[in-house]
Amino acid sequence: MPDIIGDAVDRLITVELRNRAMNHGIIPGIYQAARAEGGGRPLTARAAEALVAAVRPGDPVLLVCGAGYPPEMPNGESDGPPGVAVLARALFWGLKAVPVFVQEAHHAPPVVASSQAAGIMVRDWDLVRERRFGAARFDAPTDQAAVRDWARELIARLRPKAIIAVERLGPNERGVVQYSTGYRPETAVDLAPLFAACAEAGVLSIGIGDNGNEIGFGRIFDFLADFHPYGRNRSPHAHGGACTTVATDILLPTSVSNWGCIGLAAVLAFLLRDPEVLHTPEMEGRIIRACLDAGGWEARYCTTRFLVDGMVGETSMSMVQILAEMVRLNLAAPDRGPAH
């Protein structure tokens, strides 16, 4: 049964809706490559099962996002913060885990606002650790030279059981962090050392992204280098290809990174037999608006319009509705009704 619903969820969240001027017609190919590399099973099912196996009540789970940098997007974008908020809610209520948001300080306002809109308050670590009062937050250093030591100290202090990257940009083969069209944000921080520290500590890692430049896609780097429109040295900005070399244990490509989080929450709800682990369409709308109001702008034109990756917010709300129906119907007792 997990593979049945997982396959349906995967198909839904990988339906590509993009303007043809953007990287277009790539998600089906990227998804198939990731699924084959991962053994052939539905990727949301694999990720949800791995979390259920690894995380126990009270365990910290790191949620890492952050795409969009000054001057275009001073606090980041609307794809990423809503997704980690959805996962924080699902982990908190479903697995009784302790969500911990990790990002640079300038990315934090949309993350905190999104989490609060999802009903998960962001509190001091000691309070969260001792009494599971919501989620905690840690900001990464902006000095790249300090990241490696900071990452190791953070993992040693928190001892997380899982780390999930959502729309978190990763470095390419030259160690350069880029947007999906090869443009290099000068102030980007490379958080690959955090994932390396987790790997050394045996922490489960999951990468969710929608273009190939996000942490996790290193699992299929060789494929992407040739397949992606800006793979290898096809970047117009001469910084190497746009695709990252940073891998995670499980890679979940999706049409919109937030949708990957919603899909993962839906499969968690199914596995835990609790439909309320997945939020409602109305809450999805509130989360997106909270993100926008806090500075996580839509990434196409850097405005506060009710958009995520060029799609109206109602599209994401509808995604939640359809996924909720998948969960409800798959959990319902077998019943054909008298007409069948």
Buried (B, 14 or more C-beta within 10 A) or exposed (E): EBBEBBBBBBEBBBEBEBEEEBBEEBBBBBBEBBBEEBEEBBBBBBBBBBBBEBBEEBBBBBBBBBBBBEEBBBBBBBBBBBBBBBBBBBBBBBBEBBBBBBBBEBBBBBBBBBBBBBBBEBBEBEEBBEEBBBBBBBBBBEEBEEBBEBBBEBBEEBEBBBBBBBBBBBBBBEEBBBBBBBBBBEEBBBBBBBBBBBBEBEBBBBBBBBBBBBBBBBBBBBBBBEBBBBBBBBBEBEBBBBBBBBBBBBBBBBBBBBBBBBBBBBBBBBBBEBBBBBBEBEBBBBBBBBBBBBBBBBBBEBEBBBBBBBBBBEBBBEBBEBBBEBBEEBBEEEEEEEEE
